[in-house]
């Protein structure tokens, strides 16, 4: 089996739900994981971006993020 750890980003506003997702992936699995967590979608996008970069430009027709 490949011993490379899979990088998993879990985005959920509930710490209990994030923990449950981790447990579900780890339970009975021999795969290695590196978990990262975010409470919001925007925080999740920021976690994937290089430091200091803008995660997404504003949508031109709305005052919201375009993802």
C-alpha positions in Angstrom: 0.0 0.0 0.0 1.1 3.5 -0.8 2.3 5.2 2.5 1.8 8.7 1.2 -0.6 10.6 3.4 -3.7 12.0 1.8 -4.4 15.7 2.5 -8.0 16.1 3.6 -9.6 19.5 4.2 -12.8 19.2 6.3 -15.1 22.3 6.1 -17.9 22.4 8.6 -19.1 24.9 11.2 -19.5 22.1 13.8 -16.4 20.8 15.6 -18.3 17.6 16.4 -19.1 17.0 12.8 -15.5 17.6 11.7 -14.4 15.1 14.3 -16.9 12.6 13.1 -15.7 12.9 9.5 -12.1 12.3 10.7 -13.3 9.3 12.7 -15.2 7.8 9.7 -12.1 8.1 7.5 -9.8 6.6 10.1 -12.0 3.8 11.3 -10.8 0.6 9.8 -8.5 2.3 7.3 -4.8 1.6 6.9 -4.4 4.8 4.9 -2.5 7.7 6.3 -4.2 11.2 6.4 -3.2 14.7 7.1 -6.3 16.6 8.2 -6.9 20.3 8.1 -10.1 21.9 9.3 -12.0 25.1 8.4 -15.3 26.4 9.9 -16.5 28.2 6.7 -16.2 27.7 3.0 -14.2 30.9 2.6 -11.8 29.8 5.4 -11.4 26.5 3.5 -10.5 28.3 0.3 -8.0 30.5 2.2 -6.5 27.3 3.7 -5.7 26.1 0.2 -4.2 29.4 -1.1 -0.6 30.5 -0.7 -0.2 32.9 2.2 -1.1 36.5 1.4 -3.1 35.7 -1.8 -6.7 36.7 -2.4 -8.8 33.5 -2.3 -11.3 34.6 -5.1 -12.3 37.8 -6.8 -15.7 39.3 -5.9 -18.4 38.4 -8.4 -18.9 41.3 -10.8 -22.7 41.3 -10.5 -23.0 40.5 -6.8 -21.4 41.6 -3.6 -20.4 38.0 -2.9 -17.4 35.8 -3.5 -17.3 34.0 -6.8 -16.0 30.5 -6.2 
